[in-house]
Amino acid sequence: MRRTDKLWGGFSLIQDDRFFKLGQDTMLLSDFACPPARGSIMDLGCGNGALSVLLCARHAHITVTGLEIQPEVAALAKENITHNGLEQRMRVICGDMKQSQSLFSTGSFDYVVCNPPYFAQNSGFSAKGVNKSTARQDSSGTAADAVRAAAYLVKFGGRAAFVYRPERICELITEMRARQLEPKRMRFVHQRATAVPSAVLIEARRGSAPGVQVLPPLLVCGENGKHTEEYRTIYHREEF
């Protein structure tokens, strides 16, 4: 089943139940990412184009290239480009991030974003359907693959932002530092103040000196059990 969901400022997203749909992690990453005002952005594993469209909504002068391995999902992302009139600012390439060196020149982008698969292939987690399992398990591409691609694609001094599982953050940081991507900003996401973090947002800079800024936690719900003002603002940005 297909449906169209409203985003900000007249933008919207065509979604298909066969594929992974827009979720909290993508929304939070779109808010956390800080690309240059007129930068060129790479969205690794762009799925249906949700993150790319959100970034275009937030940043009026950026251009975004999405890379998606699944042809059917890439086709939906391309449909979302046309649907939102973003033909001059967005493009989608169907390809494998592990083959980035054959698709792009090194340092082609100012900023890279990625919501990589969270779960190892043998972790016991399973998602219904081939398309969804590809998006959530690392059978077709691991977080390490995403970091390697990001390090190749982002220019020296450029940045890359990821959202990931807190319990696997050491793996991500180890791979980043091995590829000269130095973590510079980090923020943990908590469903409530007393809960352990459910996600971590991290931005790294290629070729930077060590030193990371750990930001205050992002709380989804307050003590009253309702969404916090910050979380509501991320989902409903009136200024767009």
C-alpha positions in Angstrom: 0.0 0.0 0.0 1.2 3.5 -0.9 0.5 6.8 0.9 1.7 10.3 0.8 2.8 12.0 4.1 3.2 15.7 4.6 6.6 17.1 5.7 7.5 20.7 6.1 6.9 23.8 3.9 4.9 22.1 1.2 7.2 19.1 0.9 5.8 15.6 1.2 6.9 12.0 0.9 5.4 9.1 -1.1 5.9 5.9 1.0 5.3 2.2 0.2 4.6 -0.4 2.9 7.0 -2.9 1.1 9.9 -0.6 2.1 11.2 1.0 5.2 9.3 4.2 5.8 10.3 7.5 7.4 11.1 7.0 11.1 12.4 8.7 14.1 16.1 8.2 13.4 15.8 9.8 10.0 13.9 12.8 11.4 16.5 13.3 14.2 19.5 12.9 11.8 18.0 15.5 9.5 17.9 17.9 12.4 21.3 17.0 13.7 23.2 17.3 10.4 24.8 20.7 9.7 25.9 20.8 6.0 27.4 23.9 4.5 24.9 26.4 3.3 25.5 25.7 -0.4 27.2 22.3 0.0 26.9 19.1 -2.0 25.6 16.3 0.1 25.8 12.5 -0.2 23.0 10.4 1.4 24.4 6.9 1.6 21.7 4.2 1.5 19.1 6.9 0.8 16.1 4.5 0.8 12.9 6.2 -0.4 14.7 9.6 -0.3 13.2 10.7 3.0 16.4 12.1 4.5 17.4 13.8 1.3 14.0 15.5 1.0 14.1 16.6 4.6 17.6 18.1 4.2 16.4 20.0 1.1 13.5 21.3 3.1 15.8 22.5 5.9 18.6 23.9 3.8 17.3 25.8 0.8 20.6 25.9 -1.3 22.2 22.5 -0.9 22.2 19.8 -3.5 21.9 16.1 -2.5 22.9 12.9 -4.2 21.3 9.7 -2.9 22.9 6.3 -3.3 20.6 3.3 -2.9 21.4 -0.4 -3.7 17.8 -1.6 -4.2 16.4 -0.7 -7.6 12.8 -0.6 -6.5 13.6 1.6 -3.6 15.8 3.9 -5.7 12.9 4.2 -8.1 10.6 5.4 -5.3 13.3 7.9 -4.2 13.4 9.2 -7.8 9.6 9.5 -7.7 9.9 11.6 -4.6 12.3 13.9 -6.4 9.8 14.6 -9.1 6.9 14.7 -6.7 8.6 17.6 -4.7 9.9 19.4 -7.8 13.5 18.9 -6.6 15.0 17.8 -10.0 17.5 20.7 -9.8 18.6 19.8 -6.3 18.4 16.1 -5.9 19.4 13.0 -7.8 19.4 9.3 -7.0 21.9 6.7 -8.2 21.2 3.0 -7.9 24.4 1.5 -6.7 26.4 -0.2 -3.9 28.2 2.0 -1.4 31.0 -0.6 -1.4 31.6 0.4 -5.0 31.8 4.1 -4.3 35.3 4.4 -5.9 33.9 3.2 -9.2 31.0 5.6 -9.1 32.5 8.9 -7.8 35.8 10.7 -7.5 37.4 11.0 -4.1 36.4 14.1 -2.1 33.3 14.7 -4.3 31.1 15.9 -1.5 31.2 18.5 1.3 29.0 16.5 3.6 27.8 12.9 4.0 24.8 11.6 5.9 24.0 8.0 6.6 21.5 5.9 8.6 23.3 2.6 8.3 21.9 -0.9 9.0 21.8 -1.3 12.8 21.8 -5.1 13.1 24.4 -7.7 12.3 23.2 -10.4 9.9 23.5 -13.1 12.6 22.1 -11.0 15.4 18.7 -12.7 15.6 16.9 -9.6 14.4 14.7 -10.1 11.4 12.6 -7.7 9.3 9.8 -8.9 7.2 10.6 -8.8 3.4 13.8 -8.6 1.5 13.7 -4.9 1.1 13.2 -4.2 4.8 15.8 -6.7 5.9 18.4 -5.1 3.5 17.7 -1.7 5.1 18.0 -2.9 8.7 20.5 -5.8 8.6 24.1 -5.5 7.3 23.9 -8.4 4.8 24.4 -6.0 1.9 26.5 -3.3 3.6 27.8 -2.8 7.1 28.3 0.4 9.1 32.0 -0.1 8.4 31.3 -0.1 4.7 29.4 3.1 5.2 32.2 4.8 7.0 34.7 3.7 4.4 32.5 5.1 1.7 32.0 8.3 3.6 35.7 8.7 4.1 36.4 8.3 0.4 33.5 10.6 -0.7 33.9 13.5 1.6 36.5 16.2 0.9 39.3 16.9 3.3 37.9 19.0 6.1 34.4 17.9 5.2 32.0 16.2 7.6 29.9 13.0 7.9 27.0 12.5 10.2 25.5 9.1 11.2 22.7 7.8 13.5 23.5 4.5 15.1 22.9 2.1 18.0 24.6 3.2 21.2 25.8 -0.3 22.1 27.7 -0.4 18.8 29.1 3.1 18.9 32.7 1.8 19.6 32.7 -0.1 16.3 31.6 3.0 14.5 34.2 5.3 16.1 37.0 2.8 15.7 36.3 2.6 12.0 36.0 6.4 11.7 39.3 7.0 13.3 41.0 4.4 11.1 39.7 6.3 8.1 40.8 9.8 9.3 37.2 10.7 10.2 37.6 12.3 13.7 34.4 12.4 15.8 33.6 16.1 16.6 30.0 16.1 17.8 27.9 13.5 19.5 24.4 13.4 21.0 22.5 10.6 22.7 18.8 10.1 22.2 16.7 9.0 25.2 13.0 8.1 25.1 12.8 9.6 28.6 15.3 11.0 31.0 15.6 7.8 33.1 15.9 5.5 30.1 19.2 4.3 28.6 19.9 5.9 25.2 18.1 4.4 22.2 20.2 6.0 19.5 23.3 8.1 19.1 23.9 10.9 16.6 27.5 11.5 15.7 29.3 13.8 13.3 33.0 13.4 12.2 35.3 15.6 10.3 37.8 14.3 7.8 41.4 15.1 8.8 40.6 16.9 12.0 42.5 16.9 15.3 41.0 14.9 18.2 38.4 16.4 20.4 34.7 15.6 20.6 31.8 17.8 21.9 29.2 15.7 23.7 26.0 17.6 23.4 23.1 17.5 26.0 20.9 14.5 25.5 17.9 14.7 23.2 14.8 13.6 25.2 11.8 12.3 23.2 9.4 12.4 26.2 9.3 14.5 29.3 8.3 13.6 32.9 4.7 13.9 31.9 5.1 11.2 29.3 4.4 13.7 26.4 6.8 14.6 23.7 9.2 17.4 24.6 9.1 20.8 22.9 12.4 20.1 21.1 11.1 16.8 19.8 7.9 18.3 18.6 9.8 21.1 16.9 11.9 18.6 15.0 8.8 17.0 13.6 6.8 20.2 13.0 9.1 23.0 12.0 6.7 25.9 11.5 9.5 28.1 10.0 9.6 26.1 6.8 
